[in-house]
Each structure stands twice: as C-alpha cells, then as structure tokens.
Amino acid sequence: MPADRFPVSIDGRDLELSNLDKLMYPAAGFTKGEVIDYYTRIAPVMLPHLAGRAVTRIRYPNGVDGVHFFEKNKPGGTPDWVRLETLPVPGSTRSRETIDFVVVDELPTLVWLANLAALELHTPQWRIGADPDLLVVDLDPGAPAGLKECSAVAVLMRDRLEADGVAAYPKTSGKKGMQLCCPISGTQDAELVAAYAKKVAEELAAMVPGSITAKMAKAVRPGKVFIDWSQNSAAKTTVTPYSLRAQAEPTASTPLTWDEVEAVATGAQEPRHYLATEVLKRVEKHGDLMEDLLEPGPELPV
C-alpha cells in the first residue's frame, strides 16, 4: 500500500484514509487530516442533524482553491456498509429518474466523506419518506449589507414567527449570511411550508422595505437582506449545522445564541464567522444549540 494511504477501523467499519497532509485550505495551512479530525470531533452534535436525510456533498479534491463539484449520487467505490437510499431526482419532471443518495447515519460514513474531500454537506428540510420537519429561511445580504444587517432581520423574523408559535434557531451560514431553522410538525408538504415562509418574508419586506426584500431579483438586493423563503422547496438543500464551508479559512456553519444575534444587531458585538477550532470550543461550552430541531414542532397556520 502506498505510504500516503493507510487503513483504519472506526466503529467496526473498515476504510482507508489518504493524503492526510494535502492542504485543503492553503491560505490557512489546514490539511485534509485536520478536516477529518474536525468532522470526527464534531460528529456527536452533527450526526443527529444528518441522520435520515439525503446528503448533497460539495467536493474539493484539490482544496478550496481548486475545481469543485456537487455530488448527489453515490460515488464510485462506495463501501457496502454505507447507507444508500434510491430517491427521485429533486425537481426532476421525469418520474423514473432516480439517484442513489448517501445517508450519513454514523461516524464511519462521515469520515469516509471527509476523506473524499467532501468539505461541505447540505441536507434537505425533510427526512427520507416524510414531509418537511424543518422550516428554513436563508438571510442573504446584498453588499454593503452584511452579517450585522442579517442579525437585525433575524430578530424581526424570530419575533414574527413566535407570534405563530414557531420557534426559530439561528446559525451563521459560514459564508456571507445566516439561516433560521424552525422545527415544524412534519405533517405538511413542502409547498405549504414554502408558501408560509414566503408570506412571512413578504410581510417583513413590506414593513421594512428599505432593509428587506423577499424578491429574488439580484437588481433589488444591494444594501438589503434577501429573505430567501424558497429554501423550503422540495428540491432545495441547506448547509447542515456544523458543516465546513469552502472559504479561504475553514469556517463552519455555526449555531448561535439569540443573545449573540441581538448583540451583533445592535453593534454591541462584532459580526463574524467562526473557524472549525472555535466551533469545537463552542460546542464544549454550549452543547448543541440546535438540539431542539430534533423534536417535532407545531403545524404552521394555513
């Protein structure tokens, strides 16, 4: 066996790791070995958010500065112990077209994907065979708006959702903006969930038209926060909590406390994204701030 490849056994599963010294984040000196280490250590809080969901991967075989590709279908050489689910292609009009999706229910699968340089993991708002159990709103800032403006909109959105009995949990996207994730009943279809999210987004945009838009057109977004309600489409995925992001530095999508969001919104705290090492320390301190997403929430008012 080549010197840069070696076999490991994790929870009774045999797999082979390779090229652990390869730089995945060259500007930060962050290697593939460190990517695998991060995903191994974050697994206790991340796996519950991945479990039962078809995962889309974004792979960077030569690091974040190299070519990348989205992958939904199982890759070649997938071990026979990896859970696969054959599902219709999201958004496809051809009902016979299916994909063998990977489902990350256990640590060995997560490590195997990390070894394939799947830096980013994205999941849908539903578990396989069920209706959405999450409502997700993406807050996307149009420059010069940024994370501070997103935080202010997040607080407005939280209060509006709360009026309908819907609890919202914030996280950074790890790139530009942030997301709010809300546990819902899992008894209403994606079309209904998206319609409700659109209605709330349009209400807030009408209330603060100078700062918020619910329209997708790029031309109307500079200086505003776009409340992307379309994340709730059955064909969409959202970056999974704790997933790494392909930036110059190894940032991760980081759950936040509402105190932190309010502090950023008011200028009491500097807006920022968090590095993988910081996210691990935050989990030691806070546990999983999104643990409540794992239990069913209310039905949405129709």
C-alpha positions in Angstrom: 0.0 0.0 0.0 1.3 3.5 -0.9 2.8 5.4 2.1 0.2 8.1 1.9 -2.7 5.6 2.4 -3.5 3.6 5.5 -6.4 1.5 6.7 -8.4 2.4 9.8 -11.3 0.7 11.6 -14.0 3.0 13.0 -16.9 1.5 15.0 -16.3 -1.8 13.2 -16.2 -0.3 9.7 -13.0 -0.6 7.7 -11.9 2.3 5.5 -8.8 3.7 4.0 -7.6 7.3 4.6 -5.3 9.0 2.2 -3.2 12.2 1.5 -3.7 13.5 5.1 -1.1 16.2 4.6 -2.8 17.7 1.5 -3.7 21.3 2.0 -7.5 21.7 1.8 -7.4 25.4 2.9 -3.9 26.5 1.6 -4.2 30.1 3.0 -4.8 28.8 6.5 -2.5 25.8 6.2 -5.4 23.5 7.1 -4.9 19.9 5.9 -7.2 17.0 4.9 -6.1 15.3 8.1 -7.4 18.3 10.1 -10.7 18.2 8.1 -11.2 14.6 9.1 -10.2 15.4 12.7 -12.8 18.2 12.8 -15.6 16.0 11.4 -14.7 13.2 13.8 -14.8 15.6 16.8 -18.0 17.4 15.8 -19.8 14.2 14.9 -21.7 13.8 18.3 -23.6 17.0 17.6 -23.6 17.0 13.8 -24.8 13.4 13.1 -28.3 13.9 14.6 -28.8 16.7 12.0 -27.6 14.5 9.2 -29.4 11.3 10.2 -32.2 10.1 7.9 -31.6 12.9 5.3 -30.2 12.5 1.8 -27.0 14.4 1.7 -25.6 16.5 -1.1 -21.8 16.9 -1.0 -19.6 19.6 -2.4 -16.2 18.1 -3.0 -12.9 19.9 -3.4 -10.3 17.2 -4.3 -7.5 19.7 -4.6 -8.6 22.1 -1.8 -10.8 25.2 -1.8 -8.7 26.9 -4.5 -9.2 24.0 -6.9 -12.0 22.7 -9.0 -15.1 21.6 -7.1 -18.2 19.7 -7.9 -21.6 19.0 -6.4 -22.4 15.3 -5.9 -25.7 13.8 -5.1 -25.3 10.2 -6.4 -23.2 7.7 -4.6 -19.5 8.0 -5.7 -17.6 5.1 -7.3 -16.1 2.7 -4.8 -18.7 3.4 -2.1 -18.2 0.8 0.6 -21.1 -1.7 1.0 -21.7 -0.6 4.6 -22.7 3.0 3.6 -26.4 3.5 3.8 -27.9 4.4 0.4 -31.4 5.4 -0.5 -32.8 5.4 -4.0 -34.9 8.5 -4.5 -36.3 10.6 -7.4 -34.1 13.3 -8.6 -35.1 16.5 -6.8 -37.1 18.8 -9.0 -37.0 16.4 -12.0 -40.1 16.2 -14.2 -39.0 12.7 -15.2 -40.6 10.4 -12.6 -38.4 7.4 -13.5 -35.1 9.3 -12.9 -33.6 8.3 -9.6 -30.4 8.8 -7.6 -28.7 6.6 -5.0 -28.2 9.2 -2.2 -25.8 8.7 0.6 -27.3 8.9 4.1 -24.9 9.8 6.9 -26.2 7.9 9.9 -22.9 7.0 11.5 -19.4 8.3 12.2 -17.6 6.0 9.6 -19.7 7.4 6.8 -18.9 11.0 7.9 -15.2 10.2 8.0 -15.4 8.4 4.6 -16.9 11.5 3.0 -14.3 13.8 4.7 -11.6 11.6 3.2 -13.2 12.2 -0.2 -12.7 15.9 0.4 -16.5 16.5 0.7 -15.9 19.7 2.7 -19.5 20.9 2.5 -22.5 18.8 3.5 -26.0 20.0 2.6 -29.3 18.4 3.6 -33.0 18.9 2.7 -35.7 20.0 5.2 -37.2 16.5 5.3 -36.2 13.1 6.4 -36.5 10.3 3.8 -40.1 9.3 3.2 -41.6 12.1 5.2 -42.8 15.7 4.8 -40.6 18.6 6.0 -39.9 18.7 9.7 -37.9 21.9 9.3 -38.8 25.4 8.0 -35.5 27.1 6.9 -35.1 30.7 6.0 -31.9 31.9 4.4 -30.9 35.5 5.1 -28.7 36.6 2.2 -27.2 40.1 2.5 -26.7 42.2 -0.6 -23.5 44.4 -0.3 -22.9 46.7 1.5 -25.3 44.9 3.9 -23.6 42.1 5.9 -23.9 39.9 8.9 -24.9 42.8 11.2 -27.9 43.6 9.0 -28.8 39.9 8.7 -28.8 39.7 12.5 -31.3 42.6 12.8 -33.6 40.9 10.3 -33.2 37.6 12.1 -34.6 39.2 15.3 -37.6 40.6 13.4 -38.2 37.2 11.8 -37.9 35.4 15.2 -40.5 37.7 16.7 -42.9 37.3 13.8 -42.6 33.5 13.8 -43.0 33.5 17.5 -46.4 35.1 17.1 -47.5 32.0 15.2 -46.0 29.7 17.9 -43.0 28.8 15.7 -39.6 28.8 17.4 -36.5 29.9 15.4 -32.9 28.8 15.9 -30.1 30.9 14.3 -26.8 29.9 12.7 -24.2 31.5 10.6 -24.0 30.2 7.0 -20.2 30.2 7.4 -20.1 32.3 4.2 -21.9 35.6 4.0 -25.2 35.4 5.8 -27.2 33.3 8.2 -30.1 30.9 8.4 -33.0 30.5 10.8 -34.1 26.9 11.3 -37.5 26.1 12.8 -38.8 22.7 13.9 -42.3 22.0 12.5 -44.7 19.1 12.6 -43.6 17.1 9.6 -47.3 16.7 8.6 -47.5 19.5 6.0 -46.0 19.3 2.5 -43.1 21.4 1.2 -45.4 23.6 -1.0 -47.4 24.7 2.1 -44.2 25.3 4.1 -42.7 27.4 1.3 -46.0 29.4 0.9 -46.0 30.2 4.6 -42.3 31.2 4.6 -43.0 33.5 1.5 -46.0 35.1 3.3 -43.9 36.0 6.4 -41.0 37.2 4.2 -43.3 39.5 2.2 -44.9 40.8 5.4 -41.5 41.8 6.8 -40.3 43.3 3.4 -43.5 45.4 3.4 -42.8 46.5 7.0 -39.1 47.5 6.4 -38.8 47.9 2.6 -35.6 49.9 2.8 -33.7 47.0 4.5 -35.5 43.8 3.5 -36.6 42.2 0.2 -38.5 39.0 -0.5 -37.8 39.2 -4.2 -35.1 37.0 -5.8 -34.1 39.5 -8.5 -30.5 40.5 -7.9 -31.2 44.1 -9.0 -33.3 44.8 -6.0 -30.9 43.3 -3.4 -28.0 45.7 -3.0 -28.0 47.1 0.6 -30.8 44.8 1.6 -31.2 41.4 3.2 -33.0 39.0 1.0 -35.2 36.6 3.0 -35.0 33.5 0.8 -38.2 31.6 1.6 -37.6 29.3 -1.4 -35.2 27.2 0.7 -38.3 25.3 1.6 -38.8 23.9 -1.9 -38.7 20.1 -2.0 -35.7 20.4 -4.4 -33.6 22.6 -2.2 -31.0 21.8 0.4 -29.3 23.9 3.1 -25.9 23.7 4.6 -26.1 21.3 7.5 -25.3 22.7 11.0 -21.6 22.4 11.8 -20.6 21.8 8.1 -17.3 23.3 7.0 -17.5 25.9 4.2 -15.2 26.4 1.3 -13.7 29.8 2.2 -10.1 30.9 2.4 -10.2 29.8 6.1 -12.0 26.8 7.5 -15.2 28.4 8.7 -18.2 26.3 9.6 -22.0 26.9 9.7 -22.3 27.8 13.4 -25.3 27.7 15.7 -25.7 30.9 17.7 -27.5 32.1 20.8 -30.1 34.8 20.4 -28.1 36.9 22.8 -25.3 36.8 20.3 -27.5 37.7 17.4 -29.0 40.6 19.3 -25.6 41.9 20.3 -24.4 41.8 16.7 -27.7 43.5 15.5 -27.2 46.4 18.0 -23.5 46.8 17.3 -22.5 45.6 20.8 -20.6 42.7 19.3 -18.6 42.5 16.0 -20.2 40.3 13.3 -18.1 37.3 12.4 -18.0 33.8 11.2 -16.4 31.0 13.3 -13.5 28.7 12.4 -13.7 25.0 12.9 -11.5 25.1 16.0 -13.7 27.8 17.6 -16.9 25.8 16.8 -15.5 22.8 18.7 -14.8 25.1 21.7 -18.4 26.5 21.4 -19.8 23.0 21.5 -17.8 22.2 24.6 -19.4 25.3 26.2 -22.9 25.3 24.9 -23.6 21.8 23.7 -25.8 21.6 20.6 -27.6 24.9 20.4 -29.9 23.4 17.7 -30.8 20.2 19.6 -34.5 21.4 19.7 -34.6 20.9 15.9 -34.5 17.2 16.5 -38.0 17.1 18.1 -41.2 17.8 16.1 -42.6 21.4 16.3 -46.0 22.8 15.6 -48.1 22.8 12.5 -47.9 26.0 10.5 -51.1 28.2 10.3 -52.6 28.0 6.9 
